[in-house]
């Protein structure tokens, strides 16, 4: 049984909310895009498309979370903010992710642009060392990288593996955490953009844009 996760709605309820005039979803779009009607219309189409695609791939009667994450460019260098310097990050376009928590340890990944990002899946138990806790995450990651860097089977799913293994799985051990997902991005491929979170615990969870890692 998948764990109870805040922000989940039935797929049909999400679609009805998005199509409804003056809904909390529309209010959230106003907060994000201001009075730019073209951007709001494009965002609405994106949300409806990814939800409908999720239903086609996984089934219509699903309770899901929507996550919105923007691409980010740091105009004055990268990571200098970690050392007290000044940066001027700019958000450009965005990526959407629709997820459904699962009750096993499997993560299933699909993308709207399946011709560029083929379906992937992995089991968390296959990625972690059996029967032992990772004491030094950085060292373990480097060792795994050295083992995998010439492996032709390594794919875009590694981005998700890192997030699940480091953040979600230790925090949800025994309470779920794995997921079925569908993603849709607006950034050009290989654009070199980082992801900027909307913020865990954000009130965006209830009105369309939810949260991101």
N, C-alpha and C positions, 0 to 999 in steps of 0.2 A: 504493500500500500504506500503510495507516494505521500510525502509529508505535506501538511497544510502550509501553503505559502501565501503570504499577503500579496494582494494585487491580482489574484487570479480571477478571471471571468470566463464564462462559457463563450466559445467562439462566436455563436450567434448573437450573444449579448454585446460583444465587442462591436460586431458589424452594425447592429442596430444603433448603438451609441454613437458611432462615427457618422452614420447617415442622418441622425436626428439633428435638427436645427437648434442652435443655442444650448447644446448639451455641454457637460463639463469637458468633453473632448474638444469642442469648438473653443471654449474658453481657454483651454491649455494651448491650442494653436495660436490664439491671439497673443498669449504671453510670449510665445516663442518667436513668431514671425511678424508681430505687429499688424500693420494694416496692408501688408503685401498679399493681396488676394491670390496672385499667381502662385506664390510659394505655398500658401495654405491649401490651394486646390491640388497642387502637385503632391503635397504631403498626404492629403486625404486619399488620393489615388494609390499612393504607396502603401498606406496602411490597409486599405481594402484589398489590394492585390495580394499582399503577403498573407493576410488572414484567409483569403479564399484559397490560395495555394496550399496553405497549411492544412486546411480542411480536405482538399483534394488528395493530399499525400498521406495524411494520418487519420482522417475521419472527421466528420462534421461535429460530433458531440464530444468536444474536448474542452477542458478548462485550461486556459493558457495565460501567460504573462507576456506583455509586449515591452521590449527594451529598445530604447533609442540611444544611439551613440554617435557623436559627431567626429569628423576628421579634424585634425588640429595641426596648425603650422606655427612654430615659434619663430617670430621674425628676428629676434635678437639672440639666436643660438638655442641649443637644446641642453637641458639639464642644469644650466647655470643657476636656476632658481633653487636647486637643492643645496647650493653653497651660498645662498643669500644674495645672489645677483638678481638683476631685473630682466624680465622677459615680457614679450608682448604677444601672447598666444591668440590666434585667430581661428575660429571654428569655420570649417568649410564643408558643406554638404553633410551627409549623414548615412548611417547604416541602421537598419531595423532588424530586430531578432525576435521571433516568436518562439516561446519555449513552453514545454509541458513537463513538469517534474515526473520522474519515473520511480518505481519501487525496487528496481534492481540496480546493478552497477554499470549499466550500459549507457553510453552516450551516442545518440544518433544525430547526424548532421546532414542537412540538406540545404541547398541554395536555390533561390529563384532562377539564377543564371547557371543552371546545371551543366551547360556545355562548357563553361569556364571552371566551375567548381563542382566536380563530380561528388556524388553521395559518399559519405564516410561514416564509419562507426568504430567505436572501440570500447573495451571494458576497462574500468578503472583498475580492477584487480590484476589485469595483464600489464599495466604500466608501472605499478608500484612494486618495490621489493617485497617478496612474500614473507609474512610473519615478522616484520621488523619495521620500526619507525625511522623515518629519515631524520637524522640528527642535524645534518648540515645541508640545507636545501641548495645553497649556491654550489657547493662541491658536487652534490649529486646531479644537479642540472648540467654542470660542465662535463661530467663523466658521461651522462646520457647523450649530450651533444656530440662528444667525440665519437661515440659509438654509432651515431645516426647520420653524421654529416655527409657521408658518401653513400647513404642508403637511398636508392632511387624511389623507394616506396614512401618516403617522407612527403607529406602533402600539407595543404592549407589547414588541415585538422590539428596540426601541432599547436596553432595559436589557442585553440580551445582546450587542448590537453593541458597546456601550461596553467590556464586559469582554473580548470577543474581540479587538477592535482594540488596546486598550491593553496587555493582559496576555498573552494566549495567543499571538496571531499573531507578535509580535516574538520571543518566546521559542522558538517552534517553527518558525520560517521554514525551509522545506525539509524539515521532519520531521513534517508533519501539524499538527493543531491544530483544524481544522474538525470538526464533529460533527453527529450526529443525536440529538435529545433529546426527552424527554417530561417534563413537570413536573406537580406536584400540590401545591397549597398548601392550608393549613388556616386561614390568617389571613383575616378578612373582606376583601373587595375594598375598596380605597381606605381602608384602615385607617391609612395613614401609617406603617407599620412599616419600619424598615431591616432589612437582613440581617446576621446575625452569623456569621462563619465558624467552622467546627469546627477549622480550621487546616490550611494546606497541610503535607503531610508527616505528618499525623496518623496514628497507628496505626489509627484508625477505618476506614481504607481497606479493611481486610481483613475487616471484620465487620459490614457493613451501612451505618451512617452513615459517610460517607467524608470528604469535604472540601467546602468551598464558598468562593467568592470573594465 
